[in-house]
Amino acid sequence: MNQIARIPEFKIHAKKNLLSLQGRSIPEDPRPYYNDITEKAKSHLESMQAACTLEIHLDYFNTASALYLYQFLRFYQEKSSEGSIIRWCYDKGDADILEAGKDYEEMLDIEFEFQEKTL
Amino acid sequence: MAVHRDFIFRDFKSVEALAQALRDAAPLFYSQDFPEAFDTAVILDKISAKQARLPKPALFCLTELIDNIRKHSEYSASPAGLALFHRSESIEVLSFNRITAMRKTELEEKAASLSRHSLKQLKKRYTQAVQTSPSPNPGLGLIQLMIKTDKEYRHNFIKFEEEIYFLQYISIS
């Protein structure tokens, strides 16, 4: 039986110094999930002490997640080493996710790297 | 039966009659006697399985509507429903759920305030709320619905005896 996805998949690729968040984010209470990935990201960033990449490729998300995603991005912005980047991925033609990335870029006042993914 | 925004302003004798009218009219209709039984992920998966290539704004809006049914339903044993009409050029969604008198007042005030905003102002309010809200903001879902539908959002409150039901309508082109 397939598991119903409510939260995105968070992965740490230690060798590449890459953190990735992929999928949809629609939990009723996103706090425990985003707290958990923040702790994991914190451990990784503290152990690496080098420029890192955070790759985000979301399908869609609820407004509750939007708040916690912002806090997670802000945490990454503050705690990651100089030269770290946020790569915001979106499927080809997905104007909503692209726009969401532009919004976060503006809210955080940093430059994202945008990457279009071909379906 | 053609469904449009006026549907939520029609007269219904009971919530059962409202649910039946939607059931008869909508190709996709989900109803529960217990709003808590509405599971956003499960319903979205069911809709996506039946409605291929749902536009992304529709997924954002459906998420908020279903979440709102759960969050705004203080009465556990009252029917709630969601109807989806997938037309060639648009998607219309109607939802209903029972709310308290206090919640009705809150929603009325919020909706009235937001409806006066332009899309640009709504976007600004959305990003401000995301940046400043320490916890989930109850008005954020409503702002999102208005933005994603280009303000093709309508709501109504219907009273059946002493029970107040909140009806929402959105249209996505």
Chai-1 contact restraints between the chains, C-beta under 6 A:
chainA,res_idxA,chainB,res_idxB,connection_type,confidence,min_distance_angstrom,max_distance_angstrom,comment,restraint_id
A,I4,B,A41,contact,1.0,0.0,6.0,A-B,restraint_1
A,R6,B,A41,contact,1.0,0.0,6.0,A-B,restraint_2
A,I26,B,T40,contact,1.0,0.0,6.0,A-B,restraint_3
A,I26,B,A41,contact,1.0,0.0,6.0,A-B,restraint_4
A,I26,B,T63,contact,1.0,0.0,6.0,A-B,restraint_5
A,Y60,B,L59,contact,1.0,0.0,6.0,A-B,restraint_6
A,Y60,B,F60,contact,1.0,0.0,6.0,A-B,restraint_7
A,N62,B,T63,contact,1.0,0.0,6.0,A-B,restraint_8
A,N62,B,D67,contact,1.0,0.0,6.0,A-B,restraint_9
A,T63,B,L140,contact,1.0,0.0,6.0,A-B,restraint_10
A,T63,B,G141,contact,1.0,0.0,6.0,A-B,restraint_11
A,T63,B,Q144,contact,1.0,0.0,6.0,A-B,restraint_12
A,A64,B,P136,contact,1.0,0.0,6.0,A-B,restraint_13
A,A66,B,V130,contact,1.0,0.0,6.0,A-B,restraint_14
A,L67,B,V130,contact,1.0,0.0,6.0,A-B,restraint_15
A,L67,B,S133,contact,1.0,0.0,6.0,A-B,restraint_16
A,Y70,B,V130,contact,1.0,0.0,6.0,A-B,restraint_17
A,D94,B,K56,contact,1.0,0.0,6.0,A-B,restraint_18
A,D96,B,K56,contact,1.0,0.0,6.0,A-B,restraint_19
A,D96,B,P57,contact,1.0,0.0,6.0,A-B,restraint_20
A,D103,B,T127,contact,1.0,0.0,6.0,A-B,restraint_21
A,M107,B,T127,contact,1.0,0.0,6.0,A-B,restraint_22
A,M107,B,Q131,contact,1.0,0.0,6.0,A-B,restraint_23
